[in-house]
Amino acid sequence: MVVSVVVGGTNGLGRAIAERFAERQDTVIITGRDRLRADAIAAEIGGDTRALAVDLSSPKTIADAFADVAEVDNLVITAIQQNAISIADFDVQAAIDVVTVKLVGYIETVRVLSSRFRPGASVVLFGGLANVLPYPGSTMVTTFNSGLGGVVRTLAREVAPFRVNVVHPGVVGDSPKWRDVPNHPHLPRTPIGRLVTMAEIVDATEFLLRNSGVNAHELFVDGGVRIS
């Protein structure tokens, strides 16, 4: 049985990925900060899905949170703490919090679980298009998504022979965040004539997990908006 862990698997893209894993009959472990909510989402996903309470903003608690996870084949980390932060209204504590989640928390999760990786195990981290297309208020989002490039390169060496990659989604048109927002500014600029879909992000994640030749790679799934 394949064991797939989705950190941040209670909503959005994380949940969609967990649902795909459940559809193919993996043993699925999703995490969220709130255990009761995570349990409820696990029940909705169905199959062999269970939940854990994990808070990446408190990295010292991560090891204990994953104590009963014995084996891992796929590790996907999508968790994020969203804060609009710019230099004009810079909030030092908020900046520390978001970087802690996205960089320290991600690295600590890989460290904790890497000793339980089974042969052929793989890791996919989630970044975002802000690393190359900053926007007002993206100071910290751009910073930590850019930092993930360095994270995957060093982790791919640290946990070799296991592979570590990052996917950078563009604006996902049918995601809960964007599906009710008409006429997104990226739409007319995207060469494929539409925003990317959740299914395309899930497929890209599966590709990175499955393809044994892809390692330390940053994959952009954005419909080409970066060249517009």
N, C-alpha and C positions, 0 to 999 in steps of 0.2 A: 504493500500500500504506500502510495506517495504521500508524504507529509508536507503540506504547504502552509506557511505562516505569512499572514498579511497584517503588518503593523499599521494601524489606521484603517482597518477593514470594515468599519461600521458605517461609512457613508461614502458618497461620491465614487471616485475611481477605485478606491480601495475596496469598497463593497462590490463593485462590478467585477473586479478581479477575483475576489473571494467566491462570488457566484459562479464564475467560469470554472474555478477549481472544483467547486462542489458538483457542478454539472458533469465533470469528467470523473467524478467519484474519488477525488483525493480526500484524505483526512485533512480538514481545514481548521486552522487556528487563527481566529481574528482577535485583534486587540483594540481597546478603546480606553479612555480614561475612566469612564463610568462602567463598572462591572454589570450593573443591572441592565443598562441600555445595551451593552455589548452582548449579554446573554439573550436579550430579546431579539437582536439582529441575527445572532447565530441561529436561533430557532426559526426565524423567517427564511434564512438562506437554506436551511434544511440539510439533508444528507448527514454526513459525519462531520459536522461543524460544531466547534465549541469556542468559547470566548475566554479571554484573560483581560485583567485590568493592568494596563501598562502606561506609565506616564513618562514620556521621553524628556519632559522638562525637569525631571528629577532623576538624572542619570544613575545616581548611587542606588536607586531602587530597582533598576532594570534587571539585575542578576536574580534577585529574589523573585521578581514577577514571572520570570521564565523558568523557575526552578524545576517544574514538573514537565517541561518539554524535553523529551529524551532524544528525539531524532528529527532532522530537518532535511528535506530535499530541495525545497524552494523557499526563499525568503524574499518577500517584497515589502519595502518600507515606503509608505505613502504619507505618513503622518506629517502634519504641518500646523503651526500656530500662526494664523494670519494677523498681521498688524500693519496698517499703513503708517510708515515712518519715513519722514524726510528730514533733511538737515534743518529746515526752518523750524520744525517742531520736534526735534530729536528727543526721544525718551530713552534714557540710558538703560533703565531696567527692562523696558519692553524690548529693546535691542538685544540685551543679554539673553532674555527669555527665548526669543525666536531663534537665535543662533544656537543656543543650548539644545533646543529640540532638533533642529535640522542637521547640525554637524556633530556635536558631542553625543546626542542621543542616538543618532544613526550609527555612529562608529561604535559606541558601547554595545548596541544591540548586536551588531555583527560580531564583535569580540566575544560576547557572552555565548552566542549560539554557534560560533564557528567550530568549537570542539565537538559539537553534536551533528555536524554536517555528515551526511552519508555520501558514499562515492558518487560523483557527478553532480553534487549539489551546486546551486547557483544563487546569486543575489542580484536583485534589481532595486536600485534606489530611485526615488522620484524627485526630479528637479522641476524646472519650468522655463518658459521662454523669456522670462524677465532677465535671465542671465546675459542675454545678448540684445534684448529690446527693453531697456528700462522705461519706466513710466512714472509719473508723479506719485510719490509715496512708496516707491519700490526700493528705496535705499537698502534696506536689510534683505528683502527678497532677492534682489539682484546679487547682493553680496554672498548670501549663503548658497544660492543656486549656482553661482560661479564656482564657489568653493567645492561643490560636489564633484567637479571634474578632477580636482586634486585628490579628493577622498577616494574615488574609485581607482585611480591609478596606484595609490599607495596600498589600499586594501587588497587589490588584485595581487600584489606582491606578498603582502603580509599573510594572506590566507591561501596562497597557492597550494595545491592545484585548483582550488575552487575559484570560480569566475565571479567577478563583480562588475556590473555595468549600471549606467544611469539612463533613464528616459526623461526627456524634456518635452512634455506635451505643450502644444499651442493652446489657444482658446478652444475648449471642447464645447461645441455648439449645443449638444443635447445633454450636457451635464446639469445637475441640479443648480449649480451656480449661474449658468449662462443660458439655459433653455428658454427662460422667460424674458431675456434681454434682447429686444429687436435691434437689428442694424448695428451690430458690433463694428467698431472702426476697422478691425482686422478683415472683415468680410470682403469689402471691395478690393483690398490689397492682396488677397490670397490667390495665387495662380490657379488653384483647382476650382475656384469659384464658390467655395463654401468653407465653413469651419470644419475642423476634424471632429470625429465622433468618439464616443466612449468605446464602442466596439473596436475602433482602430487603435486606441491606446491599449486596450486589453490584449489585442492581437500582437502589438509591438512588445508588450511585456512578456507574453508567452514566447515570442521569437527569441528574445534575449535570454530567457531561462533555458530554452531548448537547444539553441545552436551552440555546439560545444567549441566552435572556433572564434566566437565573439567574446572578447575580454577587455576590461579597462576602457570601454567605449562609451561615448556620449551620443545617444540616438535622439535626434529631433523629430518629433511627429507633429508637424505644424502646417502641413499643406503648402509649404514653401514661402510662408509670409516673410521669412528672414531675408529673402532676396528682393522683396518688393520695395 
